């Protein structure tokens, strides 16, 4: 797989297509294009053991989102509300835009 090449952006709504959280959806918080991974809000929660520090004097175990591989998610179209792949062929005002392959509608950031 080519590293650093993705059609997903921050704040996109995506659906998990495989793994423990299959069928759940959420918004993208962060993307790591060099590692082909992304973090989705409320998905793939992992436990992290924290040492007591000045910020967290209690320490303990916290739950936070872990990264998921890009191939395990699909972009959800805003209009047809279904998981889809995108097409970058059309232009709007001289700029390329993402287009839903199922309904043909332009997909914008939320």
C-alpha positions in Angstrom: 0.0 0.0 0.0 1.2 3.5 -0.8 2.1 5.4 2.3 0.9 9.0 2.8 -1.9 8.8 0.2 -5.4 8.9 1.7 -8.8 10.4 0.6 -10.0 10.8 4.2 -9.8 14.1 6.2 -10.2 15.2 9.7 -13.9 15.5 10.9 -15.1 13.0 8.2 -17.8 10.6 9.3 -16.6 7.0 8.8 -17.9 3.5 9.3 -15.8 0.6 10.7 -16.0 -2.4 8.3 -14.1 -5.0 10.2 -12.7 -5.8 13.6 -14.1 -5.6 17.2 -16.0 -2.3 16.5 -17.5 -3.5 13.2 -20.6 -1.5 12.3 -19.9 1.5 14.5 -19.3 4.9 13.1 -17.6 8.1 14.3 -15.7 11.2 13.3 -12.0 11.2 12.6 -9.9 13.0 15.2 -6.4 12.5 13.8 -4.8 11.0 10.8 -1.2 9.5 10.5 -0.7 9.2 6.8 2.8 7.8 7.0 1.6 4.9 9.1 -1.7 4.5 7.3 -3.6 4.8 10.5 -6.2 7.1 12.0 -8.0 7.8 15.3 -11.8 7.8 15.5 -13.8 9.4 18.3 -15.1 6.7 20.7 -13.8 3.8 18.7 -11.1 1.2 19.6 -10.8 2.3 23.2 -7.7 1.0 24.9 -6.6 1.1 28.5 -3.5 3.1 29.3 -1.7 2.9 32.7 -0.7 6.4 33.9 1.9 7.2 36.5 1.1 9.8 39.1 2.3 13.2 37.8 1.6 16.9 38.6 -1.2 16.9 36.0 -2.7 13.6 37.2 -1.7 13.2 40.9 -4.0 10.2 41.3 -2.5 8.2 38.3 -4.4 5.0 37.5 -5.8 3.4 34.4 -7.5 5.6 31.7 -9.3 4.7 28.5 -8.5 6.4 25.3 -8.9 5.9 21.5 -6.3 3.8 19.8 -5.3 4.0 16.1 -7.0 1.9 13.4 -5.7 1.0 9.9 -7.2 3.1 7.1 -8.3 0.0 5.2 -10.7 -0.9 8.0 -12.9 2.2 7.5 -15.2 3.5 4.8 -16.3 7.1 4.3 -20.0 7.8 4.9 -21.8 10.0 2.4 -23.7 12.9 3.9 -26.7 12.6 1.6 -27.3 8.9 1.1 -25.9 8.0 4.6 -24.2 4.9 3.3 -20.5 3.8 3.3 -18.9 4.6 0.0 -15.7 5.1 -1.9 -14.9 8.5 -3.5 -14.1 9.8 -6.9 -11.8 12.9 -7.3 -12.6 13.6 -10.9 -15.0 16.5 -10.7 -14.0 20.1 -10.1 -15.9 22.9 -8.4 -14.6 26.5 -8.8 -11.3 25.2 -10.1 -10.6 22.8 -7.2 -10.9 19.1 -7.1 -13.7 17.8 -4.8 -14.6 14.3 -3.5 -17.7 12.8 -5.0 -19.8 9.9 -3.7 -19.7 6.9 -6.1 -23.1 5.7 -5.1 -25.2 8.9 -5.4 -22.9 11.3 -7.2 -23.2 14.0 -4.5 -20.2 16.2 -3.5 -18.8 15.2 -0.1 -17.7 18.1 2.0 -16.1 18.3 5.4 -18.7 18.5 8.2 
